[in-house]
Amino acid sequence: MSARKLKVKAVRQASPAQAAGVKAGDIISSVNGKKVEDVLDFHFYSIEDPLHIGVLRDSEEFSVKIEENGRDPGLVFEPMHPRTCGNHCIFCFTEQNPRGLRKELYFKDEDYRFSFLHGNFVTLTNIGQHDLNKIAEQRLTPLYVSVHAVDTDVRKKLLGIKNDDHLIDKLSFLVSHEIEIHAQVVLCPGINDGDVLEETITQLSEFYPWVRSVAVVPVGLTKHRVNLPKIQHVTPETAMKELKRGKMMQRKFRKKFKESFVYFSDEFYLKTGKLVPKANHYVDFWQIENGVGLVREFIRCFNRQQREFPRRLHHSVSILVVTGELAHGLMSRLVLPRLRKIKNLHAELAVACNSLYGPSVTVSGLISGQDVIDAAHDSTAEIIVLPEKVVNSKGLFLDEKTVAEVEHETGKRVVLIDSFGSLWSSI
């Protein structure tokens, strides 16, 4: 058996799997003669009907036949557990977390399956030919790969590894099998910027179009870097220098590929006061979850939705929009003036200073419940408006405060929104 096991969590009532005798707790070892390690394997090899499934129950291994006849087989599997990252990246944000946060915030994942399923970035350091073959066979595309540098010594320094992990060989294999790659570089000034960055981008461009985009994002540094290597912040001056160099490369790539190929995260533009590019610059917004084009998409969405904003509210309402420092300028220029045109709506804007991670962390998604409480301290508004991404699926802020606790401590109602178009149904 492989170290990975596909365990049955439940079998649906009156399903083909139940009729075949499969039970909760069984381990599926093969499908139609192919070994399986996870749910991706199961679905990939389950294209035939009937299914011949190898089952391991206690110490007994046997085979069953499932007659699907176009129906779902009825198997519910245990969730996949991601591989743990074995790297020691000198900029790893997980290792800069303060103590006392949720357990999952300290877990470092490094699993190409989750890169395919959810867009997680992986370095590919922990995969061998077996995994590469599986990616190619199962068409696990696109993948999101943390490159950081193609220079072997620089990459080893950044990832905290001792040996060459042969990234370029792995990328060559993947693109030769038409696996699309979206790469990222976490920019650490004095280490992988300047000529090193240009070399990285240039070498990756040789794999175009299968390496379809490269995102450059600034290193995130918290105040909790105890016993960690010293890294410089990306200052506005550094950001401007890299943007200028990057624009020259983008012009070259647009002539060659009709696309910019390399994209800088929004923070570079906000730090330097430069306008973010137009929407067509980002093509399909491949790396929007990486902060690349998020501001442009927000502007586009806001401009579209504001046409449907009410002209007046039925009763007087006062709101306090709380944001991170990085987005404050955009919110004050674009959002606040428009909200203030609505009669009976009294809108204020407040910046939540990041007490949890420190003043250098300025994005809205990493503000804590206490940060919101502090930001709202002097406000007379009735309602606090926050982006919904500040809490997890359980409604907890990073510091594990609940929305109810923030409401209790501020004496204000909290409204979480995915966009300002959804605000009106909540106030």
C-alpha positions as CSV (number, residue, x, y, z in Angstrom):
1,M,0.0,0.0,0.0
2,S,1.1,3.6,-0.7
3,A,1.7,6.0,2.2
4,R,-1.3,7.8,1.0
5,K,-4.6,6.0,1.6
6,L,-8.1,6.7,0.2
7,K,-10.4,6.0,3.1
8,V,-14.2,5.8,2.9
9,K,-15.9,8.1,5.3
10,A,-19.4,7.1,4.5
11,V,-21.5,5.1,2.0
12,R,-24.8,6.7,0.9
13,Q,-27.9,4.7,1.5
14,A,-29.3,2.7,-1.4
15,S,-26.3,3.6,-3.5
16,P,-24.4,1.2,-5.9
17,A,-21.4,1.2,-3.5
18,Q,-23.7,0.0,-0.6
19,A,-25.2,-2.7,-2.8
20,A,-21.7,-3.9,-3.6
21,G,-20.9,-4.2,0.1
22,V,-18.5,-1.2,0.6
23,K,-18.5,0.1,4.2
24,A,-17.3,3.2,6.0
25,G,-13.8,2.7,7.2
26,D,-12.8,0.7,4.1
27,I,-9.6,1.7,2.2
28,I,-9.9,1.8,-1.6
29,S,-6.6,0.5,-3.0
30,S,-7.4,0.3,-6.7
31,V,-9.9,1.1,-9.4
32,N,-10.1,-0.8,-12.6
33,G,-6.6,-2.3,-12.0
34,K,-5.0,1.1,-11.2
35,K,-3.6,1.9,-7.8
36,V,-5.2,4.9,-6.1
37,E,-3.8,7.2,-3.5
38,D,-6.4,9.9,-3.3
39,V,-9.8,11.1,-4.6
40,L,-8.2,12.6,-7.7
41,D,-6.9,9.1,-8.6
42,F,-10.4,7.6,-7.9
43,H,-12.2,10.0,-10.2
44,F,-9.6,9.8,-12.9
45,Y,-9.7,6.0,-13.1
46,S,-13.5,5.7,-12.6
47,I,-14.5,6.4,-16.2
48,E,-15.6,2.8,-16.9
49,D,-18.8,1.1,-15.8
50,P,-18.8,-1.2,-14.0
51,L,-16.1,-0.3,-11.5
52,H,-13.8,-3.0,-10.3
53,I,-12.6,-1.7,-6.9
54,G,-9.9,-3.1,-4.7
55,V,-10.8,-2.8,-1.0
56,L,-8.7,-3.2,2.2
57,R,-10.8,-3.9,5.3
58,D,-8.8,-4.5,8.4
59,S,-6.1,-7.0,7.2
60,E,-8.2,-8.4,4.4
61,E,-8.0,-7.3,0.8
62,F,-10.6,-8.1,-1.8
63,S,-12.3,-6.8,-4.9
64,V,-15.9,-5.7,-5.5
65,K,-17.8,-4.7,-8.6
66,I,-19.9,-1.5,-8.6
67,E,-22.6,-1.3,-11.2
68,E,-23.1,2.5,-11.6
69,N,-25.5,2.6,-14.6
70,G,-25.0,6.3,-14.8
71,R,-25.5,6.9,-11.1
72,D,-23.1,8.3,-8.5
73,P,-21.4,5.3,-6.8
74,G,-22.3,6.8,-3.4
75,L,-18.8,6.9,-1.8
76,V,-17.9,9.7,0.6
77,F,-14.2,9.9,1.2
78,E,-12.2,11.3,4.1
79,P,-10.8,14.7,3.1
80,M,-7.3,14.9,1.6
81,H,-4.6,15.9,3.9
82,P,-2.0,18.1,2.3
83,R,1.7,17.3,2.3
84,T,3.7,19.3,4.8
85,C,6.3,21.7,3.4
86,G,9.9,20.7,4.3
87,N,11.4,23.9,3.2
88,H,12.6,26.6,5.5
89,C,12.0,29.7,3.4
90,I,13.6,32.7,4.9
91,F,10.5,34.8,4.2
92,C,7.9,32.2,5.2
93,F,4.9,34.1,6.6
94,T,3.7,31.1,8.6
95,E,6.9,31.2,10.6
96,Q,6.3,34.9,11.4
97,N,3.0,34.2,13.1
98,P,2.7,35.2,16.8
99,R,1.8,32.6,19.3
100,G,-1.7,31.8,20.3
101,L,-3.4,31.8,16.9
102,R,-5.6,29.1,15.4
103,K,-3.7,25.8,14.8
104,E,-4.2,25.8,11.1
105,L,-2.4,29.1,10.7
106,Y,0.9,27.3,11.7
107,F,0.5,24.5,9.1
108,K,2.8,24.8,6.0
109,D,1.4,22.9,3.1
110,E,3.3,21.9,0.0
111,D,1.0,19.7,-2.2
112,Y,0.6,19.9,-5.9
113,R,-2.9,18.4,-5.7
114,F,-4.1,21.5,-3.7
115,S,-2.3,23.7,-6.2
116,F,-4.5,22.2,-8.9
117,L,-7.7,22.2,-6.8
118,H,-7.4,25.5,-5.0
119,G,-4.6,27.5,-6.6
120,N,-2.2,27.1,-3.7
121,F,1.4,27.9,-4.5
122,V,3.9,25.1,-4.3
123,T,7.7,25.0,-4.8
124,L,7.8,21.5,-6.3
125,T,10.7,20.6,-4.0
126,N,9.0,17.6,-2.6
127,I,7.9,15.9,-5.8
128,G,9.7,13.2,-7.8
129,Q,9.2,11.5,-11.1
130,H,6.2,9.5,-9.8
131,D,4.4,12.7,-9.0
132,L,5.4,14.3,-12.2
133,N,4.1,11.4,-14.2
134,K,0.8,11.5,-12.3
135,I,0.4,15.3,-13.0
136,A,1.0,14.7,-16.7
137,E,-1.3,11.6,-16.9
138,Q,-4.2,13.1,-15.0
139,R,-3.9,16.5,-16.6
140,L,-3.6,18.4,-13.3
141,T,-3.5,21.8,-15.0
142,P,-3.0,24.6,-14.2
143,L,-0.5,24.5,-11.3
144,Y,0.8,27.5,-9.3
145,V,4.5,27.4,-8.6
146,S,6.7,29.4,-6.3
147,V,9.9,30.0,-8.3
148,H,11.4,33.0,-6.5
149,A,14.7,32.6,-8.5
150,V,16.0,30.3,-11.2
151,D,19.6,30.8,-10.0
152,T,20.3,27.6,-8.0
153,D,22.2,29.2,-5.2
154,V,19.7,32.1,-4.8
155,R,16.8,29.6,-4.8
156,K,18.5,27.4,-2.2
157,K,19.1,30.4,0.0
158,L,15.5,31.6,-0.3
159,L,13.9,28.2,0.3
160,G,16.4,27.2,3.0
161,I,17.3,24.0,1.2
162,K,20.8,22.4,0.9
163,N,20.5,20.7,-2.5
164,D,19.5,21.7,-6.0
165,D,15.9,20.6,-6.4
166,H,16.1,20.7,-10.2
167,L,13.2,23.1,-10.7
168,I,14.0,23.8,-14.3
169,D,14.0,20.1,-15.1
170,K,10.6,19.7,-13.5
171,L,9.2,22.6,-15.3
172,S,10.6,21.3,-18.6
173,F,8.9,18.0,-18.0
174,L,5.5,19.6,-17.1
175,V,5.4,22.0,-20.0
176,S,6.5,19.3,-22.4
177,H,3.2,17.6,-21.3
178,E,1.3,20.8,-21.8
179,I,0.7,21.5,-18.1
180,E,0.0,25.2,-17.6
181,I,2.0,27.0,-15.0
182,H,1.5,30.2,-13.2
183,A,4.6,31.2,-11.3
184,Q,5.4,33.7,-8.5
185,V,8.4,35.5,-7.2
186,V,8.3,36.8,-3.7
187,L,10.7,39.8,-4.0
188,C,13.3,40.0,-1.3
189,P,15.4,43.2,-1.8
190,G,19.1,42.5,-2.1
191,I,18.6,38.8,-2.8
192,N,16.3,38.1,-5.8
193,D,15.7,41.6,-7.2
194,G,17.4,43.5,-9.9
195,D,19.4,41.3,-12.3
196,V,18.5,38.1,-10.5
197,L,14.8,38.9,-11.0
198,E,15.3,39.7,-14.7
199,E,17.2,36.5,-15.2
200,T,14.3,34.6,-13.5
201,I,11.6,36.2,-15.6
202,T,13.6,35.8,-18.8
203,Q,14.3,32.1,-18.3
204,L,10.7,31.4,-17.4
205,S,9.6,33.2,-20.5
206,E,11.3,30.5,-22.6
207,F,8.6,28.1,-21.4
208,Y,5.8,30.4,-22.7
209,P,2.9,29.7,-23.3
210,W,2.8,26.8,-20.9
211,V,4.4,29.0,-18.2
212,R,1.6,31.6,-18.8
213,S,2.3,34.2,-16.1
214,V,4.8,35.3,-13.6
215,A,3.7,37.4,-10.6
216,V,6.1,39.5,-8.6
217,V,4.9,40.2,-5.0
218,P,6.7,42.0,-2.2
219,V,7.9,40.0,0.8
220,G,5.6,40.3,3.8
221,L,7.5,40.9,7.0
222,T,5.8,40.9,10.4
223,K,7.1,42.1,13.8
224,H,7.6,38.5,14.9
225,R,10.8,37.6,13.0
226,V,12.6,36.3,16.1
227,N,15.7,34.3,15.2
228,L,14.9,34.6,11.5
229,P,17.2,35.9,8.8
230,K,17.2,39.6,8.3
231,I,15.3,40.7,5.2
232,Q,14.8,44.2,3.9
233,H,11.4,45.7,3.4
234,V,10.2,46.6,-0.1
235,T,10.2,50.3,0.2
236,P,8.4,52.7,-2.2
237,E,11.8,53.4,-3.8
238,T,12.5,49.7,-4.3
239,A,9.1,49.2,-5.7
240,M,9.5,52.0,-8.1
241,K,12.8,50.7,-9.3
242,E,11.4,47.2,-10.0
243,L,8.3,48.6,-11.6
244,K,10.4,50.6,-14.1
245,R,12.5,47.6,-15.0
246,G,9.4,45.4,-15.2
247,K,7.6,47.8,-17.5
248,M,10.5,47.5,-20.0
249,M,10.3,43.7,-19.9
250,Q,6.5,43.9,-20.2
251,R,6.8,46.0,-23.4
252,K,9.2,43.4,-24.8
253,F,6.9,40.5,-24.0
254,R,3.8,42.2,-25.4
255,K,5.6,42.6,-28.7
256,K,6.6,38.9,-28.6
257,F,3.6,37.2,-26.9
258,K,0.8,39.8,-27.1
259,E,0.7,39.6,-23.3
260,S,2.7,41.2,-20.6
261,F,3.8,37.8,-19.1
262,V,5.2,39.3,-15.9
263,Y,2.7,41.0,-13.6
264,F,3.4,43.1,-10.4
265,S,1.1,42.8,-7.5
266,D,-1.2,45.7,-6.6
267,E,1.0,46.6,-3.7
268,F,3.8,47.9,-6.0
269,Y,1.4,50.4,-7.5
270,L,-0.2,51.4,-4.2
271,K,3.2,51.9,-2.6
272,T,4.4,54.1,-5.4
273,G,1.2,56.0,-6.0
274,K,1.1,54.7,-9.6
275,L,-2.2,53.9,-11.2
276,V,-3.0,50.2,-11.5
277,P,-3.1,48.9,-15.1
278,K,-6.3,48.6,-17.0
279,A,-8.3,45.4,-16.9
280,N,-7.0,44.1,-20.3
281,H,-3.5,44.2,-18.9
282,Y,-4.3,41.2,-16.6
283,V,-5.9,39.2,-19.4
284,D,-7.9,36.5,-17.4
285,F,-6.7,37.7,-14.0
286,W,-4.9,34.5,-13.5
287,Q,-3.3,35.5,-10.2
288,I,-5.9,37.8,-8.7
289,E,-5.9,35.7,-5.5
290,N,-2.2,36.6,-5.3
291,G,-3.1,40.3,-5.2
292,V,-2.4,40.8,-8.9
293,G,-5.2,42.8,-10.4
294,L,-7.4,42.7,-7.3
295,V,-7.6,46.6,-7.1
296,R,-8.5,46.8,-10.8
297,E,-11.2,44.2,-10.4
298,F,-12.5,46.0,-7.3
299,I,-12.7,49.3,-9.2
300,R,-14.4,47.6,-12.1
301,C,-16.9,45.9,-9.9
302,F,-17.6,49.1,-7.8
303,N,-18.1,51.2,-10.9
304,R,-20.6,48.7,-12.3
305,Q,-22.5,48.3,-9.0
306,Q,-22.7,51.9,-8.1
307,R,-25.2,52.5,-10.9
308,E,-27.6,50.5,-8.8
309,F,-26.8,52.2,-5.5
310,P,-29.9,53.8,-3.9
311,R,-30.3,57.5,-4.2
312,R,-31.5,57.7,-0.6
313,L,-32.2,55.4,2.3
314,H,-35.6,55.2,4.0
315,H,-34.1,56.1,7.3
316,S,-30.9,57.6,8.6
317,V,-28.0,55.2,8.9
318,S,-24.4,55.9,9.9
319,I,-21.6,53.5,8.8
320,L,-17.9,53.2,9.5
321,V,-16.0,51.5,6.7
322,V,-12.8,49.9,8.1
323,T,-9.9,49.1,5.9
324,G,-6.2,48.3,6.0
325,E,-3.7,51.1,5.4
326,L,-2.8,50.0,1.9
327,A,-6.3,50.4,0.6
328,H,-7.0,53.7,2.4
329,G,-6.1,56.0,-0.5
330,L,-8.3,54.0,-2.9
331,M,-11.2,53.9,-0.5
332,S,-11.0,57.6,0.3
333,R,-10.8,58.6,-3.4
334,L,-13.3,56.2,-4.9
335,V,-15.7,54.7,-2.4
336,L,-16.3,57.3,0.3
337,P,-17.3,60.2,-2.0
338,R,-19.8,58.0,-3.8
339,L,-21.3,56.7,-0.5
340,R,-21.7,60.3,0.8
341,K,-23.9,61.1,-2.2
342,I,-26.6,58.8,-0.8
343,K,-29.1,60.8,1.2
344,N,-29.6,59.6,4.8
345,L,-26.4,57.6,4.7
346,H,-23.6,59.0,6.8
347,A,-20.3,57.3,5.9
348,E,-16.9,57.4,7.6
349,L,-13.6,55.7,6.8
350,A,-11.1,54.4,9.3
351,V,-7.8,52.6,9.0
352,A,-7.2,49.6,11.1
353,C,-3.5,49.6,12.2
354,N,-2.2,46.1,12.4
355,S,-1.4,45.4,16.0
356,L,-1.1,41.6,15.5
357,Y,1.5,41.6,12.8
358,G,3.0,45.0,13.0
359,P,2.8,48.3,11.0
360,S,4.5,46.9,7.9
361,V,1.5,44.5,7.3
362,T,-1.0,46.9,5.7
363,V,-3.5,44.7,3.8
364,S,-7.1,44.6,4.8
365,G,-7.3,40.8,4.9
366,L,-5.0,40.5,7.8
367,I,-6.6,42.9,10.3
368,S,-7.7,41.3,13.6
369,G,-10.8,41.8,15.6
370,Q,-8.9,43.9,18.1
371,D,-7.7,46.1,15.2
372,V,-11.3,46.7,14.2
373,I,-12.2,47.6,17.8
374,D,-9.4,50.1,18.1
375,A,-10.3,51.6,14.7
376,A,-13.9,52.1,15.7
377,H,-13.1,53.5,19.2
378,D,-13.9,57.1,18.5
379,S,-16.6,56.6,15.9
380,T,-20.2,57.4,16.5
381,A,-21.3,55.2,13.6
382,E,-24.0,52.6,14.2
383,I,-22.6,50.0,11.8
384,I,-19.0,48.8,11.0
385,V,-18.6,47.6,7.4
386,L,-15.8,45.1,6.8
387,P,-14.7,42.9,3.9
388,E,-15.9,39.3,4.6
389,K,-12.4,37.9,4.1
390,V,-11.3,39.3,7.5
391,V,-13.0,36.2,9.1
392,N,-12.8,32.5,8.4
393,S,-15.6,30.1,7.6
394,K,-16.4,29.9,11.4
395,G,-16.7,33.7,11.7
396,L,-13.4,34.1,13.6
397,F,-10.9,36.9,13.1
398,L,-7.2,36.1,13.1
399,D,-7.0,36.7,16.8
400,E,-10.0,34.4,17.3
401,K,-12.4,37.2,18.3
402,T,-15.9,36.6,17.0
403,V,-18.0,39.1,15.2
404,A,-20.3,39.1,18.2
405,E,-17.4,40.0,20.5
406,V,-16.4,42.9,18.3
407,E,-20.0,44.1,18.3
408,H,-20.2,43.8,22.0
409,E,-17.0,45.7,22.6
410,T,-17.7,48.5,20.1
411,G,-21.5,48.7,20.7
412,K,-21.9,48.7,16.9
413,R,-23.4,46.1,14.5
414,V,-20.8,44.5,12.2
415,V,-21.7,43.9,8.5
416,L,-19.4,41.7,6.4
417,I,-19.6,42.3,2.6
418,D,-18.1,40.7,-0.5
419,S,-18.7,44.0,-2.4
420,F,-20.4,47.3,-1.8
421,G,-23.2,46.1,-4.0
422,S,-24.3,43.7,-1.2
423,L,-24.3,46.4,1.5
424,W,-27.8,47.7,1.0
425,S,-29.5,44.5,1.9
426,S,-27.7,44.5,5.3
427,I,-28.3,48.0,6.6
